[in-house]
Amino acid sequence: MLKITDLKVSYGMIEAIKGISFEVNDGEIVTLIGANGAGKTTTMHAISGLLKPRAGSIELDGQELTKLAPHKIVSMGLAQVPEGRRVFAQQTVEENLTLGAYTRKDKPGIAADMEEVFALFPRLKERRRQMAGTLSGGEQQMLAMGRALMAKPSILLMDEPSMGLSPLLVSEIFHIIEEINSKGTTILLVEQNAKRALAIADRAYVLETGLITLAGTGEELANDERVKKAYLGG
């Protein structure tokens, strides 16, 4: 489904991503773990078209993405839940969700998908006419996820969905990620909470200073002594 080959991304003279290759297969949850500054968000932004790579290839279902504008990539079935939620604070919950479907023209489908989002996130339905900026952190995260789902993606990129949330809400968000995946959406997850991410991942990659240093199943990496020591407090 998603194939990254020898990807290099630079900020001026600084090489943030130094030639990484990995893939995400249809139906999987794949997670990228690593410390702050490892290049996880940079990788996500390159995939979704927000950053142009210096070299390498990004393919979605065999089609090259590196020359495409972000809105074209969304219309091909790839959506991103950004780090920090980035909801439109002065718009209502419902307006934020409608904006998530901006590449679509199928009004009946959009209405049906909004009801699906409300079924997944009942709190959003209760607050559908509330300004997004007045929601709690957890509710804003749910809205950011719901907004991305309104694009009807085949693959969803999620950047730090549990950041800043209480342990109870973290559990709820990870449960919802699994539910979204079970309904057929492939997920690429970037997450500081390595323990929770590896617990739900089919496969995982460790990113360190712009390079992939380890790869394996979620279970293999959760049991790897190097991963335990560096990321799991073991």
NORFEN-V871599 format. One record per backbone hydrogen bond with DSSP energy under -0.5 kcal/mol. NH is the residue of the N-H (numbers start at 0). CO is the residue of the C=O. E is the energy in kcal/mol with one decimal. If there is no record, write none. Layout:
{{NH/CO/E} {NH/CO/E}}
//
This chain:
{{1/23/-2.4} {2/58/-2.7} {3/21/-3.1} {4/56/-2.7} {6/19/-3.0} {7/54/-2.5} {8/16/-1.4} {10/13/-3.0} {11/9/-0.6} {13/10/-2.1} {14/12/-0.6} {15/8/-1.7} {15/13/-0.9} {16/8/-2.2} {17/209/-2.6} {18/6/-2.2} {19/6/-1.9} {21/3/-1.5} {23/1/-2.7} {27/24/-2.1} {29/27/-0.5} {29/186/-2.8} {30/202/-1.9} {31/188/-2.8} {32/30/-0.5} {32/204/-2.6} {37/34/-1.8} {42/38/-2.1} {43/39/-2.0} {44/40/-2.8} {45/41/-2.1} {46/42/-2.2} {47/43/-2.3} {48/45/-0.9} {49/44/-2.0} {50/44/-1.5} {52/50/-0.6} {53/7/-2.7} {54/7/-1.6} {56/4/-2.4} {58/2/-2.8} {59/62/-2.6} {60/0/-3.7} {60/58/-0.5} {62/59/-2.0} {64/57/-3.1} {65/57/-0.5} {67/64/-2.0} {71/68/-0.8} {72/68/-1.7} {73/69/-2.2} {74/70/-1.9} {75/71/-0.8} {75/72/-0.5} {76/73/-1.9} {77/72/-1.4} {78/154/-1.9} {80/156/-3.5} {81/79/-0.7} {84/81/-1.6} {85/83/-2.6} {88/86/-1.2} {90/87/-1.9} {92/126/-0.6} {92/129/-1.7} {93/127/-2.4} {95/91/-2.4} {96/92/-2.2} {97/93/-2.3} {98/94/-2.2} {99/95/-1.2} {100/96/-0.6} {100/97/-1.3} {101/98/-1.6} {103/100/-2.2} {106/104/-1.5} {109/105/-2.4} {110/106/-2.4} {111/107/-2.2} {112/108/-2.4} {113/109/-2.1} {114/110/-1.6} {115/111/-1.6} {116/112/-2.3} {117/113/-2.3} {118/114/-1.8} {119/115/-1.9} {120/116/-2.5} {123/120/-1.5} {124/120/-1.1} {125/121/-1.9} {126/122/-1.2} {127/124/-1.3} {129/126/-2.1} {131/90/-3.0} {132/88/-2.1} {133/130/-1.8} {134/131/-1.5} {139/135/-2.5} {140/136/-2.0} {141/137/-2.1} {142/138/-2.2} {143/139/-2.5} {144/140/-2.1} {145/141/-2.8} {146/142/-3.1} {147/143/-1.7} {148/144/-2.1} {149/145/-1.4} {150/147/-1.4} {151/148/-2.0} {153/76/-2.0} {154/76/-2.3} {155/185/-3.0} {156/78/-3.1} {157/155/-0.5} {157/187/-2.7} {158/80/-2.4} {159/157/-0.7} {159/189/-2.9} {162/159/-1.3} {164/161/-1.9} {169/165/-2.6} {170/166/-2.0} {171/167/-1.6} {172/168/-2.8} {173/169/-2.4} {174/170/-2.0} {175/171/-2.2} {176/172/-2.2} {177/173/-1.9} {178/174/-1.9} {179/175/-2.9} {180/176/-2.2} {181/177/-2.3} {182/178/-1.1} {182/179/-0.6} {183/180/-2.0} {184/179/-1.5} {185/153/-2.5} {185/183/-0.5} {186/27/-2.8} {187/155/-2.4} {188/29/-3.1} {188/186/-0.6} {189/157/-3.3} {190/31/-1.4} {193/191/-2.3} {196/192/-2.4} {197/193/-2.9} {198/194/-1.4} {199/195/-1.0} {199/196/-0.7} {200/196/-1.1} {201/28/-2.6} {202/28/-1.5} {203/215/-3.1} {204/30/-2.4} {205/213/-2.6} {206/32/-3.1} {206/204/-0.5} {207/205/-0.5} {207/210/-3.3} {209/37/-2.6} {210/207/-1.7} {212/205/-2.4} {212/210/-0.6} {213/205/-0.9} {215/203/-1.9} {217/200/-0.5} {217/201/-1.0} {220/216/-2.3} {221/217/-2.1} {222/218/-1.4} {223/220/-0.8} {227/223/-2.8} {228/224/-2.5} {229/225/-2.1} {230/226/-3.1} {231/226/-1.1} {231/227/-0.9} {233/227/-3.1}}
//
